[in-house]
Amino acid sequence: MNLEKRNAILPSSTFVDAKNSLHKKEEIYFFVEAYSDVDFWYTLLKDANLSFEYKISACTRGGKCHEQGKRTLEKLFDNTGKNLIICLDSDYDYLIDCKTDIARQINKNKFIFQTYCYSIENMFCYPENLTTALVSSTCSTDKPIDFENLLKSYSKAIYHLFLWHIYSYKIDESFLKNCEFKNDISIECNPIINNNFSTKECNQLNALIDKVKNKLETIQSNYGKYNEDVNNFSNQLKDKGLTEDNCYLFVNGHTLYSNIAGRYFYEARKFCIKNIEDGIKKSDKPVAIDQNINQLRNQTIKNDIAIKYSKDFKDCFCYKKIQDDLKRLIA
């Protein structure tokens, strides 16, 4: 829906309720940030076996770019109700729920659903989802990477620096800006995956650990007056579910997806496919080799598609919190 061109008839919950009464039906509108988010929220609603009809729409703002996103959805905050629900990424608004009026509305309005983790992309990087996606994208059940162990190790490495970053955001200090932090928690190059791959011996991850450690020491040295405040703040965040093991769920989702999980996934995929192709070359007759390799390549799925359309993130506690919100709404 284009908010500028149709602002005069922008729906509200009251409008939808009146429409439902007129047509003698029960229908709820769910508005999401972008077209790419529709599938995620559809999965949530479909699993709930709802007794009413619903529509999921991505809000856009007029102009050449048709801008989407949270800011566009904010126009609908005052229009929410039992027949009009907003679904959006939490960003940092869940962890710091009172920083802005927008954050307060998101956390207090039962007609606004949020991801709780930073974004949908973080859910895509849930270890079980990556493992399932790897099978789909390679036609192989080989597991050259233990994604759960990888993401735990990554989370432990960045946890304390993340605390300082999110605290600096909370108090509007600039000692660890967002763009700087994104760079600090990204690996420099793709990892090398082989039969002997080990998270503990991964050069890229170890280099990141050293980089983060050095940055943390600098921050703590220059801003030591905040040490106790950061420690106290970490206890508040634990109450919201943030731990050393799952910190990856709360960092910028695009950074996690593009610069960490996606890189390891890409290399693991290449490794698995190469193993299968090598097996075909060794065991098949020459005339069948090209045919079988082409068949394999036709059956495999590209990285992004496999990760985004796997649904094995449903055990993630953030996803379960959204399910609980939905149950409370329809109870």
C-alpha positions as CSV (number, residue, x, y, z in Angstrom):
1,M,0.0,0.0,0.0
2,N,1.3,3.4,-1.0
3,L,0.9,5.7,2.1
4,E,1.3,9.0,0.3
5,K,-1.0,8.4,-2.6
6,R,-3.7,6.7,-0.5
7,N,-3.2,8.6,2.7
8,A,-6.8,9.9,2.6
9,I,-8.2,6.4,2.9
10,L,-5.4,4.9,5.0
11,P,-7.1,2.0,6.9
12,S,-7.5,1.9,10.6
13,S,-8.7,-0.9,12.8
14,T,-12.0,0.9,13.1
15,F,-12.3,1.1,9.3
16,V,-11.5,-2.6,8.9
17,D,-14.1,-3.4,11.6
18,A,-16.8,-1.4,9.8
19,K,-15.8,-3.1,6.5
20,N,-16.1,-6.5,8.1
21,S,-19.5,-5.7,9.5
22,L,-20.7,-4.6,6.1
23,H,-19.5,-7.7,4.4
24,K,-20.4,-10.0,7.3
25,K,-16.9,-11.5,7.6
26,E,-13.9,-11.4,9.9
27,E,-10.7,-10.2,8.4
28,I,-7.5,-8.8,9.9
29,Y,-4.9,-6.8,8.2
30,F,-1.2,-7.3,9.0
31,F,1.2,-4.7,7.7
32,V,4.9,-5.6,7.4
33,E,8.0,-3.5,6.6
34,A,8.9,-4.9,3.2
35,Y,7.8,-7.4,0.5
36,S,10.6,-9.7,1.5
37,D,9.1,-10.0,5.0
38,V,5.8,-11.3,3.9
39,D,6.9,-15.0,3.8
40,F,8.2,-14.9,7.4
41,W,5.1,-13.4,8.9
42,Y,2.9,-15.6,6.8
43,T,4.7,-18.7,8.2
44,L,3.9,-17.5,11.7
45,L,0.2,-16.9,11.0
46,K,-0.2,-20.1,9.0
47,D,1.2,-22.2,11.9
48,A,-1.4,-20.6,14.2
49,N,-4.3,-22.1,12.3
50,L,-6.3,-18.9,12.7
51,S,-10.1,-19.0,12.5
52,F,-10.4,-15.7,10.6
53,E,-9.2,-14.4,7.2
54,Y,-6.2,-12.2,7.1
55,K,-4.2,-10.2,4.6
56,I,-0.5,-9.4,4.8
57,S,0.7,-6.2,3.1
58,A,4.0,-4.4,2.8
59,C,3.7,-0.6,3.3
60,T,5.5,1.6,0.8
61,R,5.9,5.3,0.6
62,G,5.4,7.2,-2.6
63,G,8.2,8.3,-4.9
64,K,10.6,6.6,-7.3
65,C,12.1,4.4,-4.7
66,H,8.9,3.2,-3.0
67,E,10.6,3.3,0.3
68,Q,9.8,0.6,2.8
69,G,10.7,0.0,6.4
70,K,9.9,0.7,10.0
71,R,9.6,4.5,9.5
72,T,6.9,3.9,7.0
73,L,5.0,1.6,9.4
74,E,5.2,4.2,12.1
75,K,2.5,6.1,10.2
76,L,0.1,3.4,11.2
77,F,0.9,3.1,14.9
78,D,-2.1,5.2,15.9
79,N,-4.3,3.2,13.6
80,T,-3.7,-0.2,15.2
81,G,-6.3,-2.3,16.9
82,K,-7.8,-5.8,16.8
83,N,-8.3,-5.6,13.0
84,L,-5.0,-3.9,12.1
85,I,-1.7,-5.4,13.3
86,I,1.8,-4.1,12.6
87,C,4.7,-6.6,12.3
88,L,8.3,-5.3,12.3
89,D,11.9,-5.8,13.2
90,S,12.8,-4.9,16.8
91,D,16.2,-3.5,15.9
92,Y,17.4,-2.3,19.4
93,D,13.9,-1.2,20.5
94,Y,13.3,-4.5,22.4
95,L,16.6,-4.3,24.4
96,I,16.2,-0.6,25.1
97,D,12.5,-0.3,25.3
98,C,12.2,3.2,26.8
99,K,14.8,5.2,24.8
100,T,12.2,6.7,22.3
101,D,8.5,7.1,22.1
102,I,8.5,4.7,19.2
103,A,10.3,2.0,21.3
104,R,7.7,2.5,24.1
105,Q,4.8,2.1,21.7
106,I,6.3,-1.0,20.1
107,N,6.8,-2.7,23.5
108,K,3.4,-1.6,25.1
109,N,1.0,-1.9,22.1
110,K,-0.3,-5.5,21.9
111,F,-1.3,-4.8,18.3
112,I,2.4,-4.3,17.3
113,F,4.3,-7.6,16.8
114,Q,8.1,-7.4,16.9
115,T,10.8,-10.0,16.2
116,Y,12.5,-9.5,19.6
117,C,15.9,-10.4,17.9
118,Y,17.3,-7.6,15.9
119,S,15.6,-8.6,12.6
120,I,14.2,-11.4,10.6
121,E,17.7,-12.0,9.2
122,N,18.9,-13.0,12.7
123,M,16.3,-15.7,12.7
124,F,17.4,-16.9,9.3
125,C,20.9,-17.4,10.9
126,Y,19.5,-19.7,13.6
127,P,21.9,-22.8,13.6
128,E,19.2,-25.3,12.8
129,N,18.0,-23.1,9.9
130,L,21.4,-22.9,8.4
131,T,21.9,-26.7,8.7
132,T,18.6,-27.4,7.0
133,A,19.4,-24.8,4.3
134,L,22.8,-26.4,3.7
135,V,21.1,-29.7,2.9
136,S,18.6,-28.0,0.6
137,S,21.3,-26.1,-1.2
138,T,23.7,-29.0,-1.7
139,C,21.6,-32.2,-1.8
140,S,24.0,-33.5,0.9
141,T,23.7,-34.3,4.5
142,D,27.4,-33.6,5.2
143,K,28.0,-31.1,8.0
144,P,31.4,-29.6,7.5
145,I,30.4,-26.8,10.0
146,D,28.7,-27.1,13.4
147,F,26.7,-23.9,13.0
148,E,25.6,-24.0,16.7
149,N,29.1,-24.2,17.9
150,L,30.2,-21.5,15.4
151,L,27.5,-19.0,16.5
152,K,28.1,-19.7,20.2
153,S,31.8,-19.0,19.7
154,Y,31.1,-15.9,17.7
155,S,28.6,-14.7,20.3
156,K,31.1,-15.2,23.2
157,A,33.7,-13.3,21.2
158,I,31.6,-10.2,20.6
159,Y,29.4,-10.2,23.7
160,H,31.2,-7.8,26.0
161,L,31.9,-5.4,23.1
162,F,28.2,-5.5,22.2
163,L,27.3,-4.5,25.7
164,W,29.4,-1.4,25.4
165,H,28.0,-0.7,22.0
166,I,24.4,-1.0,23.1
167,Y,25.1,1.0,26.2
168,S,26.6,3.8,24.3
169,Y,23.5,3.8,22.1
170,K,21.3,3.9,25.2
171,I,23.0,7.0,26.7
172,D,23.6,8.7,23.3
173,E,27.4,8.5,23.6
174,S,29.5,8.1,20.5
175,F,32.4,6.0,21.8
176,L,31.2,3.0,19.8
177,K,29.2,4.1,16.8
178,N,27.1,1.7,14.8
179,C,29.2,1.7,11.6
180,E,32.3,1.2,13.7
181,F,30.8,-1.7,15.6
182,K,29.6,-3.4,12.5
183,N,33.2,-3.5,11.2
184,D,34.5,-4.7,14.6
185,I,32.3,-7.8,14.5
186,S,32.8,-8.8,10.9
187,I,35.4,-11.2,9.6
188,E,37.9,-9.9,7.1
189,C,37.6,-12.7,4.5
190,N,35.9,-16.0,3.8
191,P,37.0,-19.0,5.9
192,I,38.6,-22.1,4.4
193,I,36.4,-25.1,4.9
194,N,37.8,-28.7,4.7
195,N,37.4,-32.1,6.3
196,N,39.4,-30.9,9.3
197,F,37.5,-27.6,9.9
198,S,37.4,-26.6,13.5
199,T,35.8,-23.5,15.0
200,K,38.6,-23.2,17.5
201,E,41.3,-23.3,14.8
202,C,39.5,-21.1,12.3
203,N,41.9,-18.3,11.5
204,Q,39.2,-15.8,10.5
205,L,37.3,-16.3,13.8
206,N,40.5,-16.1,15.8
207,A,41.5,-12.9,14.1
208,L,38.1,-11.5,14.9
209,I,38.5,-12.5,18.5
210,D,41.8,-10.7,18.7
211,K,40.3,-7.6,17.0
212,V,37.4,-7.4,19.3
213,K,39.6,-8.0,22.4
214,N,41.8,-5.1,21.4
215,K,38.9,-2.8,20.8
216,L,37.3,-3.8,24.1
217,E,40.5,-3.0,26.0
218,T,40.7,0.4,24.3
219,I,37.0,1.2,25.1
220,Q,37.3,0.1,28.7
221,S,40.5,2.1,29.2
222,N,39.1,5.3,27.7
223,Y,35.7,5.1,29.2
224,G,36.3,3.2,32.5
225,K,33.9,5.4,34.3
226,Y,31.1,3.4,32.7
227,N,32.3,0.0,33.7
228,E,29.9,-0.5,36.6
229,D,27.0,0.9,34.6
230,V,27.7,-1.5,31.7
231,N,27.8,-4.4,34.1
232,N,24.5,-3.4,35.7
233,F,23.0,-2.9,32.2
234,S,24.1,-6.4,31.2
235,N,21.9,-7.9,34.0
236,Q,18.9,-6.0,32.6
237,L,19.6,-7.4,29.2
238,K,19.8,-11.0,30.6
239,D,16.3,-10.6,31.8
240,K,15.3,-10.0,28.2
241,G,17.1,-13.1,27.0
242,L,20.5,-11.8,25.9
243,T,23.3,-14.1,26.9
244,E,26.9,-14.8,25.9
245,D,25.7,-17.7,23.8
246,N,23.1,-16.0,21.8
247,C,24.4,-12.5,21.3
248,Y,24.3,-13.1,17.5
249,L,20.5,-12.8,17.7
250,F,20.7,-9.1,18.8
251,V,23.4,-7.6,16.5
252,N,22.5,-6.0,13.2
253,G,20.9,-8.7,11.1
254,H,22.3,-7.7,7.8
255,T,25.9,-7.6,9.2
256,L,25.4,-11.1,10.7
257,Y,23.9,-12.5,7.6
258,S,26.4,-10.9,5.1
259,N,29.6,-10.9,7.0
260,I,29.5,-13.9,9.3
261,A,26.8,-16.6,8.8
262,G,26.6,-16.1,5.0
263,R,30.3,-16.3,4.5
264,Y,30.6,-19.6,6.4
265,F,27.5,-21.0,4.8
266,Y,28.8,-20.1,1.3
267,E,32.1,-21.8,1.8
268,A,30.4,-24.9,3.4
269,R,28.1,-25.1,0.4
270,K,31.0,-25.0,-2.0
271,F,32.8,-27.7,0.0
272,C,29.8,-30.1,0.0
273,I,29.1,-29.7,-3.7
274,K,32.7,-30.2,-4.6
275,N,32.8,-33.4,-2.6
276,I,29.8,-34.8,-4.4
277,E,31.2,-33.8,-7.8
278,D,34.5,-35.4,-7.0
279,G,32.6,-38.6,-6.0
280,I,30.7,-38.5,-9.3
281,K,34.0,-38.1,-11.3
282,K,35.5,-41.1,-9.5
283,S,32.6,-43.5,-9.7
284,D,30.7,-42.8,-12.8
285,K,31.5,-43.7,-16.4
286,P,32.9,-40.8,-18.4
287,V,29.7,-40.5,-20.5
288,A,27.6,-40.0,-17.4
289,I,29.8,-37.6,-15.4
290,D,28.6,-34.4,-17.1
291,Q,25.0,-35.5,-17.0
292,N,25.1,-36.3,-13.3
293,I,26.9,-33.2,-12.4
294,N,24.4,-31.1,-14.3
295,Q,21.6,-32.9,-12.6
296,L,23.1,-32.2,-9.2
297,R,23.5,-28.5,-10.0
298,N,20.0,-28.3,-11.3
299,Q,18.7,-29.7,-8.0
300,T,20.7,-27.5,-5.7
301,I,19.3,-24.2,-4.4
302,K,21.2,-20.9,-4.3
303,N,22.4,-19.6,-0.9
304,D,20.0,-16.8,-0.2
305,I,16.9,-18.7,-1.3
306,A,17.8,-21.8,0.8
307,I,18.5,-19.8,3.9
308,K,15.5,-17.5,3.6
309,Y,13.0,-20.2,2.8
310,S,14.1,-22.8,5.3
311,K,11.8,-22.7,8.4
312,D,13.9,-24.3,11.0
313,F,14.1,-21.3,13.3
314,K,10.9,-22.1,15.1
315,D,12.7,-23.3,18.2
316,C,14.4,-19.9,18.6
317,F,13.1,-18.3,21.8
318,C,12.4,-15.0,19.9
319,Y,10.1,-16.8,17.5
320,K,8.3,-18.5,20.4
321,K,7.8,-15.0,22.0
322,I,6.1,-13.8,18.8
323,Q,3.9,-17.0,18.9
324,D,2.9,-16.2,22.5
325,D,2.0,-12.6,21.4
326,L,-0.2,-14.0,18.7
327,K,-1.9,-16.5,21.1
328,R,-2.7,-13.7,23.6
329,L,-4.2,-11.6,20.8
330,I,-6.6,-14.3,19.6
331,A,-7.4,-15.7,23.0
